[in-house]
Amino acid sequence: MKYIVVLCDGAADTPVPELSGKTPLEVANKPNIDRLASMGELGMAKTVPDNLPPGSDVANLAVFGYDPQVYYTGRSPLEAMSMNVHLELTDTTFRTNLVTLSDEENYEDKTMVDYSSDEISTEEAKILIEAVNEGLKTEEYEFFSGISYRHLLVWHNKENKFSLTPPHDISDKKIREYLPENEVILSLMKKSHDILKNHPVNLDRVKRGLHPANSIWVWGNGTKPNLDLYESKFHLTGAVISAVDLIKGIGKCAGLDVIDVEGATGTVSTNFDGKAAAAISALRNGADFVYVHLEGADEAGHRREIENKIKSIELIDEKIVGPIISALDEDKEDYSILIMPDHPTPLAIKTHTRDAVPYLIYKSGKIHNTNLKYTEADAEKTGNYVPLGYKIIDKLLS
């Protein structure tokens, strides 16, 4: 028996006026997913507890089958694990975005123009983070470069007592009331602006009509994670396929193989074909379980790119779900597949919510023959509800 999770990050939404009051899932052409929905189980699952932040860290831990109330220690330490950054139990880590702030003279008066600096390339970002680290590193804290706009700050021997705001929560807003209260972190952010605003990489980006990555934004604090191994917890071997360090970090902590796919970007332009091929190869070469994470719909939601959100869903259907199911059917392999988002990222507000998300579970050979499609409305109609999202894995494995 093979088990597959196709995680459509941020795909769930609310009715969009420009789509005649429909959601992207309702508008998207997704024949493979809708066919499975008509034969499988639809329902809603709440992946984010009310007392935890509605981030991909909390939500994906739940979908993996880890109770966030027990296992959640913050977002950035999971990313650190993916980046092979050694952590002590006394370290506090922070996600560090390269962001674009507006041009006001006083830092406090600036606006969050772009939380991703036009999804800056990893190559450019590495140069900028290295410049920040060279200018700001001390024995207490240091910076590590990641992928695109996503990077890491480690503060050694520091207790994790911080309240910090994700930059994607404040797009187009003045940053003053969202700045960190901790004076050291605020100072690092301000000094980074001095280092980055006239850096040659940014001057070149401006010439090319791109947003400059003119400041760091520090958030997502946490401490070293300690997840039970997947093989001991669920008696499964498997693999994780994602462009995002957060998901790779969960996979590493869980003892799953982390498969890097060339051209995987975490956007609508990711290498969908490569991800599907990697998943099929893993399943054919002994993996019991594969977790395929697709980030494009979430990024489009944060940027209010309606067409790109729809396109991301359609590409998941065409290039991920279709090929994986075809390969398993060709191999005459019994399988159980779970398709769901981790959380909604509504276009209307451009950030995450804690609302329940639609799930679809299809088990080969078990056909219900309904007229339901994979949408928020049809999932709600069923009355199926999983209040503790981390138990959704039990439905997949049962």
MOGI-V803855 format. One record per run of one state. SS is the DSSP state (alpha for helix, beta for strand, coil for the rest). FROM is the first residue (numbers start at 1). LEN is the number of residues. If there is no record, write none. Layout:
ss=SS from=FROM len=LEN
ss=SS from=FROM len=LEN
This chain:
ss=coil from=1 len=1
ss=beta from=2 len=7
ss=coil from=9 len=1
ss=beta from=10 len=1
ss=coil from=11 len=5
ss=beta from=16 len=1
ss=alpha from=17 len=3
ss=coil from=20 len=2
ss=beta from=22 len=1
ss=coil from=23 len=1
ss=alpha from=24 len=4
ss=coil from=28 len=3
ss=alpha from=31 len=9
ss=coil from=40 len=1
ss=beta from=41 len=5
ss=coil from=46 len=10
ss=alpha from=56 len=9
ss=coil from=65 len=3
ss=alpha from=68 len=4
ss=coil from=72 len=4
ss=alpha from=76 len=7
ss=coil from=83 len=9
ss=beta from=92 len=10
ss=coil from=102 len=5
ss=alpha from=107 len=3
ss=coil from=110 len=1
ss=beta from=111 len=4
ss=coil from=115 len=7
ss=alpha from=122 len=15
ss=coil from=137 len=4
ss=beta from=141 len=7
ss=coil from=148 len=2
ss=beta from=150 len=6
ss=coil from=156 len=11
ss=alpha from=167 len=3
ss=coil from=170 len=4
ss=beta from=174 len=1
ss=coil from=175 len=1
ss=alpha from=176 len=3
ss=coil from=179 len=4
ss=alpha from=183 len=14
ss=coil from=197 len=3
ss=alpha from=200 len=8
ss=coil from=208 len=7
ss=beta from=215 len=8
ss=coil from=223 len=7
ss=alpha from=230 len=5
ss=coil from=235 len=3
ss=beta from=238 len=4
ss=coil from=242 len=3
ss=alpha from=245 len=9
ss=coil from=254 len=3
ss=beta from=257 len=3
ss=coil from=260 len=12
ss=alpha from=272 len=13
ss=coil from=285 len=4
ss=beta from=289 len=6
ss=coil from=295 len=1
ss=alpha from=296 len=7
ss=coil from=303 len=3
ss=alpha from=306 len=25
ss=coil from=331 len=4
ss=beta from=335 len=6
ss=coil from=341 len=3
ss=beta from=344 len=3
ss=coil from=347 len=4
ss=beta from=351 len=2
ss=coil from=353 len=4
ss=beta from=357 len=7
ss=coil from=364 len=12
ss=alpha from=376 len=6
ss=coil from=382 len=3
ss=beta from=385 len=2
ss=coil from=387 len=2
ss=alpha from=389 len=9
ss=coil from=398 len=1
